[in-house]
Amino acid sequence: MGARETALNALIACRKDGAWSNGILKSYTIRDRLDRREAALAARLCYGVLQNRLKLDFYLQQLLTGRLKDLHPAVRDILHLGLYQLYETDRIPDAAAVNESVALAKKYCPKVRSAPGLVNGVLRNAARSRDSLSAPETLWQTYSHPQGLVDLFRSYIGPERLEGMLASNNSAPKTYAQVNTLRTTVQQLQEQLHSEGVTAQPHSWMPDCLILSDTGNLEHLESFRQGLYYIQDPAAKLSVLCAQLPQQPVQVLDCCAAPGGKSFAAAIATKGQAHITCCDIHPHRTELIARGAQRLGITLDCRCQDASELQSQWVGQMDVVIADVPCSGYGIIRKKPDIRYKDPDTMKDLPALQLAILNNQASYVKPGGVLLYSTCTLVRRENEGVVEKFLKQNPDFTTEKLILPDIFPENTTGMLTLVPGEYDTDGFFICRLRRSRRSLL
């Protein structure tokens, strides 16, 4: 089984079963035993189709004599794959794109007798017509974000920042290695990665962070197995740095911790001095955190726990509570391109859940302690809206200004929204809250 077939299987699973592309693609790549080169091609094709699906449909409608909605779903998936190779890549020969797509149609659409001929005809026509088709004229077609989502983003960040953000959402995500300074230094890690054939460049403003390329499967690298770094976007690490953790024995709770990056960052920032309790509601994700901590040589107290349920023994015991809550994920579309197509109605109850978690976690904060609220979305009702409601219900908490790297303007509000395409990060929201020292528990 080759890269194109693996990519097609992932696209079908996303469409039929609601699978997330990143998880299912990794699973299928292992299942199909793809080598490094084929795995990279499968990822590019799967993510590329998802990032450009509406634009591909725009072109496809011009190439069909019938209607898009009348196509068999698998035929449409195959045509998307073929068109992406023809129009969005420059190293795949037209003949390979067409012939491999026809072969997929024969295998995956045996009951649709016309499928191989249709795929062959449409893609050959596409190759001939690439310079004569009408180009997309709208942002939603150009960047393949549903119109409703484009309108939502415009209302949040303004029209002048919109197109840059949409373009960033369709860019290839970088791999950011956060250096485990408990075991190595940036320079030593760079040298070891170089010996392993990996290019590693320092991040422009995040300390102890390297941007990796030519990695292949990270888990095969000796530097990774030695626990010299972990993978985390600078935005998520910045949220932990905004907690300003001291290098002394303090009590830290990370309530929605999986896959563990914020807990790892907290442990490294405190040089292993803090007692860090990290929780997740799912046992397998808690085990994932524990395995990561073991690889890094970090001691964590990992627990399977629902963040919205009160644990009375923690009330008033934590110096710092980190609440990176479940959210709509609109800040990580470049990593999970299929998020843009999810039904917004399925996310309408998120603010209530977020507020419930924040209220619960607030009870664990000591008088004078810090509560750090964050999401990976740009939606105000999940960000500022939740904070505003929380402050009304918890007058003993106030926002506190963020201490940020020099690249950022001075922050006085205690809240920061990172927009994709502006600071080389995911989209993210951070809010630092302080509990009054006079608070009554």
Order of alpha helices (4+ residues) and beta strands (2+ residues): alpha-alpha-alpha-alpha-alpha-alpha-alpha-alpha-alpha-beta-alpha-beta-beta-alpha-beta-alpha-beta-alpha-beta-alpha-beta-beta-alpha-beta-alpha-beta-beta-beta
